[in-house]
């Protein structure tokens, strides 16, 4: 029966802390030392005693201390009480100490009786004193006196380094070369992660299920002469779930799982990284079959000889060399599989990527529409939602979002709903969360003049107009002139989830991006700095069309794209100065064509542009249905195909809800 009395503590008694014993021992040693040396005799010389103390009659008693061999080793001198003030510069006159006040050491040939008698020849016979004989008895005090300082140092060293040697995670001074890998054993009490906990990533899960089968049924493959892969590299954008997928493999296979980051191998001490690699694989072989997971392996796996600012004797390279040796030194079918994750596979060393080390590469891409639906279902489990909530709507609203981004959207929506004192999380909260994550927090305190606000409205209306009219431009979802983050206005589009892009599609997208600058020029006859991000985007896109994708007739089918990622360390370009000038000319040509396209569209739909800008000034936020009322349906209305026109109808309370959001 459980104890019902809350006053009774059922916790186990606290264990004895050995550091209290060490502290007490240290205090005892220091106390004994101070007792023996605080107000004890002060060392002096025989010359001072024979020329001052004895002739002046200041000595009450003088004692010769004999060692074990019967030889005089030292002499102690006790003064008369009324003469202590004469020596106040050497001894503590006010001390309650009783005993010898001075002592001095003597050589073996020193004759005490004769020397002491000669020093008192001027004194009356009744005031002369004779030396007393005493044997050394305080052997412990004498020994402690000489060993006190070394003992204190040894005690300090023992306490300090004992704690360091037990440092957590192998971080102690004696465990500096030990592996920092965290072990998730199959008997561990922690919750296991399986593939059912990993939403989306269907293609990656199908491919990696073979690894699980290798660990569960290795005999099925070895009987046919096959060899179990030694390494599997997970490659993908940040937040796509590479680490979660690796943990799911360990949970499904029900085997020990060693997890550590690539940066854990890197240490300031020479040789520590290689030592940790050896220790990690030694532990893995003892736990075979098991999985070794190295997250962010590019921290140590960067291509050798290409590390800017590092020499050939770099510690990272030594660690990589040891990792290559360990992976290549596995026994056949040892049952140890190395999983590694990185989002910079292009900079990894080729020796690390070869077959026999990392035999397989699994690409973990950004989730597509159906996968985003599954991911939303996982992260929406703990939220109180509107009964009519449409998850498909959210999945279509978040193209290009990773699993981590989707988790952030769900959490941010719940925070916004709580801030508004709602009982449930509705669709508008998720829309506000997406806006905040993409564009930033609303800046209600930012001061904007009427003229600036009008310029911003026509700028954003220009983007919206051109993107709505041009067939291949991304369809518009929403336009706002509410300042968010560093931007004064923003437009939300629904990009196609396509694998290839044609020249016409890229030109229409560039024209839509330049629509804001073109609208300012046509409306006000002048331009502003508000198009900085637009110009940066189109410049980068036009240069890519010319230098990377071979879309320029003059440049031809050439590409100067560096897929190895090593161009950043190069001081020279892979083309001549003449070609460089040609690339600049063709880039400017594409941008000029796109800008003229935007201007022609705006001139043709000047009335609609003005109407849209005035509507923006009135409402601050407009949606795709407002553009449809002004310009009519798009030539290729993907919004209708995706069923996104209905959920984005304008809400008259939109502005009020936004004002109360923060």
C-alpha positions in Angstrom: 0.0 0.0 0.0 1.4 3.4 -1.0 2.1 5.9 1.6 -0.6 8.6 1.8 1.1 10.9 4.2 2.7 13.8 2.3 5.0 14.6 5.1 6.8 11.2 4.8 9.6 11.3 2.3 9.8 8.1 0.3 12.9 9.1 -1.4 16.0 7.1 -0.9 18.4 8.5 1.7 21.1 10.8 0.4 24.4 9.1 -0.2 27.5 10.1 1.7 29.5 12.7 -0.2 33.2 11.8 0.0 34.1 15.5 -0.5 33.0 16.2 3.1 35.6 13.8 4.3 38.3 15.4 2.1 37.3 18.8 3.4 37.4 17.7 7.1 40.8 16.0 6.6 42.2 19.1 5.0 40.9 21.3 7.9 42.5 18.9 10.5 45.9 19.1 8.7 45.8 22.9 8.5 44.7 23.1 12.2 47.5 20.9 13.4 50.0 22.8 11.3 48.8 26.2 12.7 48.8 24.8 16.2 52.3 23.7 15.9 53.5 26.8 14.1 51.2 29.7 15.1 52.8 31.0 18.4 55.6 28.4 18.7 59.3 29.2 19.0 60.9 31.5 16.5 64.1 30.4 14.8 67.2 32.5 15.7 71.0 32.1 15.8 73.4 31.1 18.6 75.2 34.4 18.1 72.1 36.4 19.2 71.6 34.2 22.2 75.3 34.3 23.3 75.8 38.1 22.8 72.5 39.5 23.9 70.1 37.1 25.6 72.4 35.3 28.0 74.8 38.2 29.0 71.7 40.4 29.7 70.2 37.7 32.0 67.0 37.5 29.8 66.9 33.7 29.6 64.8 31.8 32.1 65.6 28.3 30.8 67.7 26.8 28.0 67.1 23.3 26.8 69.3 21.1 24.5 67.2 18.7 22.3 68.9 15.4 21.6 68.1 13.2 18.6 67.9 9.4 18.6 71.8 9.1 18.4 72.2 11.2 21.6 73.6 14.2 19.7 72.5 17.7 20.2 70.3 18.7 17.3 68.8 22.0 18.3 68.6 24.3 21.4 65.3 25.9 22.7 65.4 29.2 24.7 62.7 30.3 27.1 62.8 34.0 28.2 61.8 35.6 31.4 58.3 37.1 31.4 59.5 40.6 32.3 62.0 40.6 29.5 59.6 39.6 26.6 58.9 43.2 25.6 62.6 43.6 24.5 61.9 41.1 21.8 58.4 42.2 20.7 59.7 42.7 17.2 60.3 39.0 16.9 57.7 37.3 19.1 54.0 37.8 20.1 54.3 39.4 23.6 50.5 39.1 24.2 50.2 35.5 23.4 49.1 33.0 26.0 51.6 30.5 24.7 53.9 28.9 27.3 57.2 27.3 26.4 60.3 28.1 24.5 60.3 31.4 22.6 63.4 30.8 20.4 65.3 27.9 19.0 68.4 27.4 16.9 70.1 24.5 15.2 73.7 23.5 16.1 76.4 21.4 14.5 77.5 18.0 15.8 80.8 19.4 17.3 79.0 22.1 19.2 79.8 21.9 23.0 76.7 23.2 24.8 77.9 23.3 28.4 81.1 25.1 27.6 79.6 27.7 25.2 76.6 28.5 27.4 78.9 28.9 30.5 81.3 31.2 28.6 78.3 33.4 27.4 77.4 34.0 31.1 80.8 35.0 32.6 79.7 38.6 33.2 76.6 37.5 35.2 76.6 36.9 39.0 77.0 33.2 39.9 73.4 33.1 41.4 71.9 34.3 38.1 73.7 31.9 35.8 71.7 29.0 34.4 72.8 25.5 33.3 71.3 23.8 30.2 68.7 21.1 30.5 68.8 17.9 28.4 65.7 16.7 26.5 65.0 14.1 23.8 62.9 14.8 20.7 59.5 13.4 21.2 57.1 15.3 18.8 58.1 13.2 15.8 54.7 13.6 14.2 54.8 17.4 14.5 58.3 17.5 13.0 57.4 15.3 10.1 54.1 17.2 9.5 56.0 20.4 9.6 58.1 19.4 6.6 55.3 17.5 4.8 52.5 20.0 5.3 52.9 21.9 2.0 53.3 18.7 -0.2 50.3 17.1 1.5 48.1 20.1 0.8 49.2 20.1 -2.9 48.5 16.3 -3.1 45.1 16.7 -1.5 44.2 19.6 -3.9 45.4 17.6 -6.9 43.5 14.5 -5.8 40.2 16.3 -5.3 40.5 18.4 -8.5 41.5 15.7 -10.9 39.2 13.1 -9.4 36.3 15.3 -10.3 37.7 16.0 -13.7 38.3 12.3 -14.4 34.6 11.7 -13.7 33.5 14.5 -16.0 30.2 13.9 -17.7 30.2 12.5 -21.2 33.9 11.5 -21.2 34.9 15.1 -20.8 37.3 14.6 -17.9 41.0 15.2 -18.1 41.7 11.4 -18.0 38.8 10.6 -20.4 39.5 13.3 -23.0 40.2 10.7 -25.6 37.1 8.7 -24.8 34.1 8.7 -27.1 31.3 11.2 -26.3 28.6 9.1 -28.0 25.3 8.7 -26.3 24.1 5.1 -26.2 20.4 4.3 -26.7 20.2 0.7 -25.9 17.3 -1.6 -26.6 16.7 -2.0 -22.9 16.6 1.7 -22.4 13.6 3.1 -20.7 13.4 6.1 -23.0 10.6 6.0 -25.6 11.6 4.3 -28.8 11.0 6.1 -32.1 9.7 4.0 -35.0 8.7 4.7 -38.6 5.2 5.4 -37.4 6.5 8.5 -35.6 8.1 9.8 -38.8 5.5 11.4 -41.0 6.3 11.9 -44.7 9.6 10.8 -46.1 7.9 7.8 -47.7 10.6 7.2 -50.4 13.4 7.6 -47.9 11.7 5.2 -45.5 11.3 2.6 -48.2 15.0 2.8 -49.0 16.1 2.8 -45.5 13.9 -0.2 -44.5 16.5 -2.4 -46.1 19.0 -1.3 -43.5 16.5 -2.4 -40.8 16.1 -5.8 -42.6 20.0 -6.1 -42.7 20.1 -5.8 -38.9 17.1 -8.0 -38.2 17.9 -10.8 -40.7 21.5 -10.6 -41.7 21.7 -14.4 -42.4 19.2 -14.0 -45.3 21.8 -11.9 -47.1 25.0 -13.5 -46.0 23.8 -17.0 -47.1 23.6 -15.7 -50.6 27.1 -14.2 -50.4 26.0 -10.7 -50.0 27.7 -8.2 -47.7 25.9 -5.9 -45.4 26.5 -2.2 -46.2 28.9 -0.5 -43.9 27.7 3.1 -44.2 24.6 5.0 -45.2 24.7 8.8 -45.7 21.5 10.8 -45.2 21.6 14.0 -47.3 19.0 16.8 -47.2 18.1 20.3 -46.4 18.1 21.4 -42.7 14.9 20.4 -40.8 13.8 17.6 -43.2 14.1 14.9 -40.5 17.4 13.2 -41.1 18.2 12.7 -37.4 14.7 11.5 -36.6 14.9 9.0 -39.5 18.1 7.6 -38.1 16.6 7.2 -34.6 13.6 5.4 -36.2 16.0 2.9 -37.9 17.4 2.1 -34.5 13.9 1.8 -32.9 12.7 -0.5 -35.7 15.7 -2.7 -35.7 15.7 -2.9 -31.9 19.5 -2.6 -31.7 21.9 -0.3 -29.7 22.2 3.1 -31.2 25.3 5.3 -30.7 24.6 8.9 -31.4 27.1 11.8 -31.5 27.8 15.0 -33.5 30.7 15.4 -35.9 31.8 18.4 -33.8 32.3 16.1 -30.7 35.4 14.7 -32.4 37.0 18.0 -32.7 39.1 19.1 -29.6 41.9 21.5 -28.9 44.2 18.7 -27.9 46.2 17.0 -30.6 45.1 13.4 -31.3 42.0 13.5 -29.3 39.6 13.3 -32.3 41.3 10.2 -33.6 41.3 8.6 -30.2 37.6 9.3 -29.8 36.9 7.7 -33.2 38.8 4.5 -32.1 37.0 4.4 -28.8 33.6 4.8 -30.6 34.1 2.0 -33.0 35.6 -0.2 -30.2 32.3 0.2 -28.2 30.3 -0.4 -31.4 32.0 -3.7 -32.1 31.3 -4.8 -28.5 27.6 -4.0 -28.9 27.3 -5.5 -32.4 24.9 -5.6 -34.2 24.3 -1.8 -33.7 24.1 1.5 -35.4 26.6 4.4 -35.1 25.0 7.7 -36.0 27.2 10.7 -36.7 25.2 13.9 -37.1 26.6 16.8 -39.2 29.5 14.7 -40.4 30.8 17.6 -42.5 32.4 19.0 -39.3 35.1 16.3 -39.7 34.5 15.0 -43.2 35.4 18.1 -45.2 37.6 17.3 -48.1 41.3 17.1 -47.1 43.7 19.8 -48.3 40.9 22.2 -49.1 40.2 23.6 -45.7 40.9 27.3 -45.9 43.3 28.4 -43.2 44.3 25.0 -42.1 47.5 23.1 -42.7 48.0 19.5 -43.8 48.5 18.6 -40.1 45.1 19.9 -39.1 43.4 18.0 -36.3 40.3 17.6 -38.4 42.2 15.8 -41.1 43.8 13.5 -38.6 40.3 12.7 -37.2 39.0 12.1 -40.8 42.0 9.8 -41.5 41.2 7.7 -38.4 37.5 7.6 -39.4 38.4 6.3 -42.9 40.7 3.7 -41.4 38.0 2.5 -38.9 35.3 2.2 -41.5 37.6 0.4 -43.9 38.9 -1.9 -41.1 35.6 -3.5 -40.2 35.4 -7.2 -40.4 33.0 -8.5 -43.1 29.4 -8.6 -41.9 30.4 -7.4 -38.4 26.8 -6.1 -37.9 27.8 -2.5 -37.4 26.3 0.1 -39.7 27.3 3.7 -39.8 24.6 6.3 -40.4 25.6 9.9 -41.1 23.7 13.0 -41.8 24.7 16.2 -43.5 23.3 19.0 -45.6 26.7 19.7 -47.3 27.4 16.5 -49.1 29.2 18.5 -51.8 32.1 19.3 -49.5 32.7 15.8 -48.1 36.0 14.0 -48.9 35.8 11.7 -51.8 37.5 8.9 -49.9 34.7 9.1 -47.4 32.0 8.9 -50.1 33.4 5.9 -51.9 31.8 2.5 -52.0 32.9 0.3 -49.1 32.6 3.2 -46.6 29.3 5.0 -47.3 27.8 2.5 -49.8 24.5 4.3 -50.0 23.3 7.9 -50.1 19.7 8.5 -49.3 18.3 12.0 -50.2 15.8 13.3 -47.7 14.0 16.0 -49.8 11.6 18.7 -48.7 8.1 17.2 -48.2 5.6 17.3 -51.0 1.9 18.0 -50.7 0.8 14.6 -49.4 3.8 14.3 -47.1 3.0 17.8 -45.7 -0.5 16.6 -44.9 0.9 13.7 -42.9 3.4 15.9 -41.1 0.6 18.4 -40.2 -1.4 15.5 -38.8 1.4 14.6 -36.5 2.0 18.1 -35.2 -1.7 18.9 -34.8 -2.4 16.0 -32.5 -2.0 18.1 -29.3 -3.8 21.2 -30.5 -7.5 22.1 -29.9 -8.7 22.7 -33.4 -11.9 24.0 -35.0 -14.1 20.9 -35.8 -14.3 22.0 -39.5 -10.6 22.6 -39.8 -9.1 21.7 -43.2 -5.6 20.2 -43.0 -5.3 20.0 -46.8 -5.6 23.8 -46.9 -2.6 24.2 -44.7 -0.5 21.7 -46.7 -1.2 23.6 -49.9 -0.3 26.9 -48.1 3.2 25.7 -47.2 5.1 24.7 -50.3 8.8 24.4 -49.6 8.4 24.1 -45.9 10.4 21.4 -44.1 9.2 19.3 -41.3 10.8 21.6 -38.8 9.1 24.6 -40.4 5.7 22.9 -40.2 6.2 22.1 -36.5 7.0 25.8 -36.0 3.9 26.8 -37.8 1.7 24.7 -35.6 3.4 25.9 -32.4 3.2 29.6 -33.5 -0.5 29.2 -34.4 -1.2 27.9 -30.9 0.7 30.8 -29.3 -1.2 33.4 -31.4 -4.6 31.8 -30.5 -3.6 31.9 -26.8 -2.5 35.5 -27.1 -6.0 36.3 -28.4 -7.7 34.4 -25.5 -9.3 31.9 -27.9 -10.5 28.5 -26.8 -9.6 26.8 -30.1 -7.0 27.3 -32.8 -8.7 28.3 -36.1 -7.6 28.8 -39.7 -6.8 32.5 -39.3 -4.3 31.7 -36.5 -2.4 29.4 -38.9 -2.4 32.0 -41.7 -1.1 34.6 -39.2 1.6 32.1 -38.1 2.7 31.4 -41.7 2.9 35.2 -42.3 4.9 35.7 -39.2 7.4 32.9 -40.0 7.8 33.9 -43.6 7.9 37.7 -43.3 8.4 38.4 -39.6 6.5 40.2 -36.9 4.2 43.1 -37.7 5.8 46.5 -37.0 2.8 48.5 -35.8 5.1 51.1 -34.2 7.0 51.9 -37.4 6.3 55.4 -38.5 5.4 55.7 -42.2 4.3 58.9 -43.9 1.2 59.0 -46.3 3.5 59.5 -49.3 5.6 56.5 -48.3 2.5 54.4 -47.7 1.1 55.3 -51.1 4.5 54.4 -52.8 4.5 51.0 -51.0 0.8 50.4 -52.0 1.6 51.0 -55.7 4.8 49.0 -55.5 3.0 45.9 -54.1 0.1 46.4 -56.5 2.6 46.3 -59.3 3.8 42.9 -58.2 0.3 41.6 -57.9 -0.9 42.9 -61.3 2.0 41.5 -63.3 1.9 38.1 -61.6 -1.8 37.9 -62.2 -1.7 38.8 -65.9 1.4 36.8 -67.0 0.5 33.2 -67.6 3.7 31.5 -66.2 4.2 33.7 -63.1 3.4 32.2 -59.7 -0.2 32.8 -58.7 -0.8 35.4 -56.0 -2.3 34.4 -52.7 -2.2 37.6 -50.7 -0.7 41.1 -50.8 -0.2 43.3 -47.7 1.3 46.7 -47.0 1.6 46.1 -43.2 5.3 46.3 -42.3 6.7 43.0 -41.2 10.3 42.3 -40.2 12.6 44.4 -42.4 10.0 44.7 -45.2 7.5 47.5 -45.6 5.1 45.3 -47.7 4.9 41.8 -49.0 3.2 39.5 -51.5 2.6 35.8 -51.0 2.6 33.5 -54.0 2.0 29.8 -54.5 5.0 28.5 -56.5 4.7 25.4 -58.7 6.3 22.3 -57.2 8.0 21.5 -60.4 11.3 19.8 -61.1 12.4 21.8 -64.2 11.7 25.4 -65.2 11.6 26.8 -68.8 12.9 30.1 -70.0 9.4 31.5 -70.4 8.5 30.6 -66.8 11.7 32.3 -65.5 11.1 35.4 -67.6 7.5 35.8 -66.3 8.7 35.3 -62.7 11.4 38.0 -63.2 8.8 40.4 -64.7 6.5 39.9 -61.7 9.4 40.6 -59.4 10.2 43.8 -61.2 6.6 44.8 -61.3 7.0 46.9 -58.2 9.8 49.1 -59.6 8.0 49.5 -62.9 4.8 50.5 -61.1 6.7 53.2 -59.1 8.2 54.6 -62.3 4.9 54.7 -64.2 2.8 56.1 -61.4 5.2 58.7 -59.8 7.8 59.2 -62.5 10.6 58.3 -60.0 11.9 55.2 -58.3 12.8 54.4 -54.7 15.1 52.1 -52.7 12.2 49.8 -51.9 13.1 47.5 -54.7 16.4 46.4 -53.3 15.5 42.8 -52.5 13.7 42.6 -55.9 16.7 43.7 -57.8 18.9 41.3 -55.9 16.6 38.4 -56.7 16.3 39.1 -60.4 20.0 39.8 -60.8 20.8 36.4 -59.2 18.2 34.7 -61.3 19.2 36.3 -64.6 22.9 35.5 -64.0 21.9 31.9 -63.3 20.0 31.7 -66.6 23.1 32.9 -68.5 26.0 31.4 -66.6 24.5 28.2 -65.2 21.5 27.1 -67.3 22.8 28.0 -70.8 19.7 30.0 -71.8 21.5 32.7 -73.6 22.0 32.3 -77.4 25.3 34.3 -77.4 26.9 32.4 -74.5 25.5 29.1 -75.8 25.2 25.8 -74.0 27.8 26.4 -71.4 27.6 26.2 -67.6 30.0 27.7 -65.1 28.2 26.2 -62.1 30.5 24.6 -59.5 28.7 21.6 -58.0 31.8 20.8 -55.9 31.4 23.9 -53.8 35.1 24.7 -54.0 34.8 27.8 -56.1 34.6 29.9 -52.9 38.2 29.1 -52.1 39.4 30.0 -55.6 40.7 33.5 -56.5 40.2 33.0 -60.3 37.0 32.5 -62.4 36.7 29.6 -64.8 36.3 32.0 -67.8 38.1 34.8 -69.5 37.6 38.5 -69.0 35.9 38.7 -72.4 33.4 36.0 -71.4 32.8 37.8 -68.1 31.8 40.9 -70.1 29.5 38.8 -72.2 27.9 37.3 -69.2 27.3 40.8 -67.8 25.8 42.0 -71.1 23.4 39.0 -71.4 22.4 39.2 -67.7 21.4 42.9 -68.2 19.7 42.0 -71.4 17.4 39.4 -69.7 16.6 41.9 -66.9 15.8 44.7 -69.4 13.4 42.3 -71.3 11.7 41.3 -68.1 11.4 45.0 -67.0 9.9 46.0 -70.3 7.4 43.1 -70.0 6.3 44.3 -66.6 5.9 47.9 -67.8 3.9 46.9 -70.9 1.5 44.8 -68.7 1.1 47.7 -66.2 0.5 50.3 -69.0 -2.2 48.0 -70.5 -3.9 47.5 -67.1 -3.2 51.0 -65.7 -6.7 51.4 -64.4 -6.7 48.0 -62.7 -3.3 48.9 -61.1 -4.7 52.1 -59.6 -7.9 50.4 -58.3 -5.8 47.7 -56.7 -3.5 50.2 -55.0 -6.4 52.2 -53.7 -7.9 49.0 -52.3 -4.6 48.2 -50.6 -4.5 51.6 -49.0 -8.0 51.1 -47.7 -7.8 47.5 -46.4 -4.0 47.0 -46.1 -4.5 43.3 -47.0 -6.1 41.9 -50.2 -6.5 38.4 -51.5 -6.7 36.6 -54.8 -10.5 37.0 -55.1 -10.0 40.8 -55.1 -7.6 40.6 -58.1 -10.1 38.3 -59.8 -12.8 41.0 -59.4 -10.5 43.6 -60.9 -8.7 41.7 -63.7 -10.9 38.6 -64.2 -9.7 35.0 -64.1 -6.1 34.1 -64.8 -5.2 32.3 -68.1 -4.0 29.3 -66.0 -5.8 29.5 -62.6 -3.9 27.0 -60.5 -5.7 28.4 -57.4 -8.9 27.0 -58.6 -7.2 23.7 -59.5 -5.9 23.5 -55.9 -9.1 24.6 -54.3 -7.6 27.7 -52.6 -10.0 30.4 -53.7 -12.7 29.7 -51.1 -10.5 29.6 -47.9 -8.9 32.9 -48.8 -12.1 35.0 -49.0 -11.7 38.4 -47.5 -12.9 38.8 -43.9 -14.2 42.2 -42.8 -12.7 41.6 -39.3 -9.2 40.8 -40.8 -7.8 44.2 -39.9 -9.2 44.2 -36.4 -7.9 40.8 -35.7 -4.5 41.7 -36.9 -4.4 44.8 -34.6 -5.1 42.6 -31.6 -2.7 39.9 -32.5 0.4 41.2 -30.8 
